[in-house]
Amino acid sequence: MRKTLFESLTRRPFTEKLAVPTDPNIVRMAAELDVKARRRLGRSLSLRLVDAGSCNACELELNALSNPYYDLERFGLRFVASPRHADVLLVTGPVTKNMREPLLRTYDAMPAPKWVVAVGDCAACGGLYADSYACERGANAVLPVNLRIVGCPPSPTQLLEGLLALIGP
């Protein structure tokens, strides 16, 4: 025990240095998205995520947007906990019958203007679960979807490109 304590005091940590994003395309897209959101809304863009029965692969890619590599917070894009503060509703999963009502309530609680983005194949058209008795065949069957970002799961770069297309010129 004493040996481990002394080693931990004298040895440097095994962590790696923080990798600074070197992809200028990602930096350009995120900055452009922030400018367009501020022009269109007068403030930054707030995102609300609803998992409507997914396998969590899309959520992992959405969470990657908050990691130090992409770091969307620096561009004013943020995930919010309350739908009352959200501009964009991100829906993942094929929308199970049990999640239909919570999804509708979340959408109704959002202030106008509001957009709905179906993230991943399951949210876009039901994906593998399209013929299941327990699913609604995607977000389109429940809500007016403004944008579909296809992929199983879509990459963070595809998600950024989709949000840019949503905000428009």
Secondary structure, 3 states (H helix, E strand, C coil): CHHHHHHHHHCCCCCCCCCCCCCHHHHHHHHHHHHHHHHHHCCCCEEEEEECCCCCHHHHHHHHCCCCCCCHHHHCCEECCCHHHCCEEEEECCCEHHHHHHHHHHHHHCCCCCEEEEECHHHHHCHHHCCCCCECCCHHHCCCCCEEECCCCCCHHHHHHHHHHHHCC
